Amino acid sequence: MLFKSKFIPLAIALAFAGSASAQEVIKIGHVGPVSGPSAHLGKDNENGAKMAVEELNAKGFKIDGKPVKFVLQLEDDASDPKQGTAVAQKLVDAKVNGVIGHLNSGTSIPASKIYYDAGIPQISPATTQTKYTQQGFNSTFRVVANDAKLGSTLGSYAVGKMGAKKIAVIDDRTAYGQGVADEFIKGAKKALPGVQIVGKEFTNDKATDFNAILTTIKGKNPDLVFFGGMDSVGGPLLRQMKALGIKAKYMGGDGICTEPFAKLAGDAATNGTVICAEAGGVSPEQQKNMDDFVARYKKKYNADVQIYAPYVYDAIMTMATAMADAKSSQPAKYLPFLHKIKYQGVTGLISFDTKGDIKDGALTLYTYTDGKKTKVEVVK
């Protein structure tokens, strides 16, 4: 009679252990502000990263014919440049294979030098400041349009479609806020050389009281106010504009273009008052893919996509595809393949120019209708 042991023979157990240990583990760092005023956006990004990694692992993604396991190392930069560089060094020390992040330009730009020096590819899903990809770093990429395009598009729209002739500009002095405000002014002046910039005021990314600068602006009677900064400041700013009786239209970049903005602004975000632009957007033929992603996200997290989760998801998928193309997860080997990648993601075709900017980056213009963000049009 054959004896059937309930124990796995030692040789077989060792073979299984050897097989398991042989599977390559690929560490991807993700950095975003999951604390501080932009925590809701950072968490949205983090969720997109988790979705991508879980799906890659679930389908048994292979590199050079061998299944690999992706592992996320999640870090919080709290939208703070010093914390951003600290976590960047932490990821370098952990020998991650690649980095997705950061969200804010003010953290991405100083961190990018650290990744470049270590030879680690970085793909930002949200950084829009033009400087980010103009530093001569071959490791730096982004999957959204930059501030030059975003600001110039908004400037042109403000004077062309909204008829603005007297514009006041406020920014929060962050790399993002100041950058997008400067590009907006350039765009408005190019589209209408006679446009008047009647005021340039400054706040900071943690401010809550805007009475002094708004009182100054009210005296100049602008027909449009542009704000460069994030929703946590931009929403209360608009609320206080209304309280002071400033009837100007209100405009901003992707930093204010969120669902929470309407709650922060209260009834000041009335129909047609606000126009904002999101750095990204899909063409009609791509819309089904985006809708499918949004539905999967909603089912998984019981929450709506804020802004950049789909771009984080695509950034990770793009990085993984470059690794597969290179047959290696080693940064030095797959980095050249990122430069020539053509990946069809949920947000559209991802391909980079020589600086690392996405080619043909789209923008989506939105307004707010009954407290809900409503698409106006996609611009390329």
N, C-alpha and C positions, 0 to 999 in steps of 0.2 A: 504494500500500500504506500502511495506517495504521501510524504509528509508536507503539508502546506503551512509554512510558518506565517504567522501574522506580522512578522517583522520583515522589513526590506533587507535583503542581504547587504552586507557592508560594502562590497564592491560596487553594487548598483547605487547605493546611497551616495558613495563618493563620486560616482559618475554624474549623478544629478547635481550634487553640490558643485562639482567642477563646471558643469554646464551653466548653472545659475550664475556662478561668479564670473564666468567668461563674458556674460552679457555686458556690453558697454553701457555705462551710465553717463549721460550727457547733461551737464549742469547749465541751466539757463538762468541768468540773473534777471529779475524784474524789479525796477525801481519806480516808485510813484509816491505821492503824498497821501498816505492812509491815516495821517493825523494832521491837525491844523485846518485852516479854512477851506481848503480844497480836497478834504478827505473823501467827499462823495465822488469826486472825479477819480481820485487815486484808487478807490475801491472798485470802481467800474473798470478801470484798466486792469487791475489785478484779477478780476473775474474773467476778463477776456483772455488773460494769460493762462489761467487755470483750465478754461475750456479747451484751448488749443493743445495744451500738454496732455490733458486727459484723452482727447480724441486721437492724438498721435500714438499714445501708448495703447489705446484700445484697438487700433487697427494694426498693431504690430509693425510700426514703421521700421524700415530697414536701411542701413547704410552699408554699401559694398556687399550686399546680399545677406547681411547679418542683422537680426532684430536688435534694436537698441531701446534703452529706457531713458526717457527725458524726466528730469527732476528740476523743479523750480526752486530757486533761492530768492525769497521775497524780502525786499528791503523798503524801508520808509524813509524818504528824504524830507518829509514835512514841508515841502516847497522852500526849504532853506538851503542856500548854496553851501554853507559849511557842512551841514549834515549830508548834503548831496555828495560832496567830495569824500567825506568819511566812509559812506557806504560804498562808493565807487572803489576805494582802496580795499575795503572788506571783500568785495567781489573779486578783485584781482588776486588778493591773497588766497581766496578760496579756489582759485584756478578755474573759474567758470569758463565754459566754451563760447559764450556769447552773452550780450546784454540787450534787453528790451527796456527802453526808457531813456531819459526820464520824461515826465510829463511837462514840467515847466522849463522854459528856456533858461531861466536863471540858475537852475540846477544842472541841466543837460550840458550847457556850454563849459563850465569848469570841470565837470566830470569827464567830458569827452577827451580831454588831454590825458587824463589818467588811463583811460581805456586804450587810447592810441599808443601811449608809451609802453603799455603791456602787450600791444598787438591783438587786442580783443575787439571784435566787431561789435558795434553799437547801432541798433536801429531804434530811433525814437518814433513812437506812434502819434506824437502830439506837439513836439517842439517846432515852433514856427519862425523864431528869430533868424534872420538871414545869416547872421554871423556863424551860427552853428555849423554850417557846411562850407564856410569860407575860410577855414583855418588851415587848410592844406592837409587835413587828416584823411588818409585813405580808409580809415576804419569807421567813418561816421556816415550814417544814412538816416533818411526820414521817409515815411510813407504818406505824408500829407504835404499840401502846398505850403510855401513859406510866406512870411509877412509881406514881402515885396508884392506878391500876387494878391494876398488877402487885403492888405491895406489899399493898394491901388484900385482894386475892384470896388471896395467900399467907397473910396473917395470919388470914383467916377459915378457910382450909383447915387451917391448923396447929391451931387450937383446935377446929374443928368435926369434921373428918374424922380428924385424927391424935390428937385428945384431949390436946393439950399444955396443961399448966397452969402449968408453971414454965419460962420461956424465957430463955436467954442470947443476947445479940445482939452480934455483932462486925462492924465495918465498916472499910474501908481508907482512910477519910477523903477519898476522891475525891468529886467531885460526884455521880457515879453511886452509889458504894457507900454513902455517907452518906444520900443521898436515898432509895434503895430500902429501907434499914434503917429510916429514920424512918417511911416509909409502911407498912412491915410492922407496926411497933409500933402505929400508929394502927388498922390493920385488925384486929389481934389484940384490942386493947382494946375496939373497937367490937363485935366478934363475941362476946366474953366479957369483960365489965367486970371480973370478978374474976381474970383471968389475971395471974400474977406475972412481971414482967420482972426476973429475979433478978440480972442483970448486964449492963452495957454496956461493952464493951471495944473498943479501937482498935488497928489495925495500920497498915501502909502497903502500897501496891501493888507494892512490890519486896521485901517481907519474906520470909524463909525460916525463921526460928526463932520459934515461937509458944509455947514452953514456959512462959514467965512468965504470959501471959494465960490459957492453958489450965489451968494449975495453979490460978489464982484461980477460974476457972469450975468446975473439978471439985469444989471445996469447997462450991459452992452447989447441986450435984446437980440440974441442969436435966434435963427430959425432952426438950427440943429446943434445938438451937443454930441460930440464923439467921446467915448470913454475907452481908454486902453487899460485893461486889467481883467480881473476875474469876477465871476458872478457874486461872490461873497461881499464884494465892495460895490460892484456895479448895480446890484438890485437895490440896496438901501440908498445909494446915490440918487437913483431915479425916483424913489419914494420921496426923498427930501426935496427934489426938484419940484415935484407936484405940490408939496406942502408950501413951498415958497411962491407958487404961482407961475413958475417958468413953463411956458406952453410949447417950448421947442420940441421937435422930434428928437429921438434918441437913437444912437447907433453905437455898435461895438463889434469886436471880433469874436473869435470862437470862445474866448474866455467867459463871455456873458451868455453865450448861446446854449443855455441849458434849460431843462425843465424847472429846476429849483429857482432860477432867476425870477420867474413869474411870481412865485410865492414870496421871495425876498422883496420884490418891487411892489407887491400888493396891487391895489387897484390902479396904480400909476401905469402899469403895462396894459393900457387899454388898446382896443383894436386900432392897428395902424400906427401906433405911437413909436414902436421899436422896430428897427431893422438890424439884424446881426448876421454874421457869416461864420459858417463852420468850415474849418479847413479839411475838406473831404466832401464826398458826395458821389452818388452813383447815377449813371445814365439810365434811361428807362429800360434798356435791355438787360441791365445788371440788377434791376430792382428786386426781382424774385429772389436772387441769392441773398441780398441784404435782408429781405423780409423773412426768409427762412432762418437766417442767423438770429435776428431779433426774437423770433418765436422760440428758438431753442434756448436762447439766453433767458427769456421770460419764464420758460418752463423750469429751467435749472435753478434760477436764483429768486424767482417770484418778485422780480423787479424789472423796471424798464431800463434799457440802455441809456446812459447819460449822453456821452459823445463818442469816446474813443475806444471802447471795448472791441468793436470790429477791426479797428486798425492795429490794436495790440495782437489780436488773434491772427491777422494777416501777417504781421511782422514776424511772429514766431514761425508760422507756416513757411514764410519766405526764407527764413534762416535755415530751417530744417531741409527745405528743398535744395538750397545751396550746398549743404553738407552732403546730401544724397548725390548731387551732381559731381561733387569733388571726391566722393567715396571716402570722405574723412570728416570727422567733427573737429579736427585740429584747426584752430583759428587761422594759422598761416596758410593752410591748404585750402580751406573753403572760402576765405576772404576774396580771392580773385573771381570766384564764381558768383559772389554777391554782386560784383560790379557788372556782370553780364547777364544777370538773372532776368527771366521773364516769367512771372508767376501770376496766374489768374486767380485772384482772391475774391472774397465776398465784397470787397470795396472796389474791385476793378483790377485792371492789369497793373502789376507792380514791376517797374523797371526804373533803373536809376541813371542819372546823367553822370558826367565825370566827377562832379563834386559830391555826389551822394544824394542829391535832391531827386524826388520822384519826378518822372517825366509826365507831362500833361496832367499835373495835379489839378483836381477839381475843387471847387468851392460850392457850398450850398447856402443860399440866402434864405433867411427865415424872418418871420414876424411873429407876433403873439396875438392870438384870437381867443377871447374868452378865457385867458389864462393858460392857453395851450400853445406850445411851439408849433408853428405852421409853416410848411415849406412854401417858398415863393418861387425859386428857380435854381437849377444847377448851372454853374458857369465854369467853362474851361478856358 
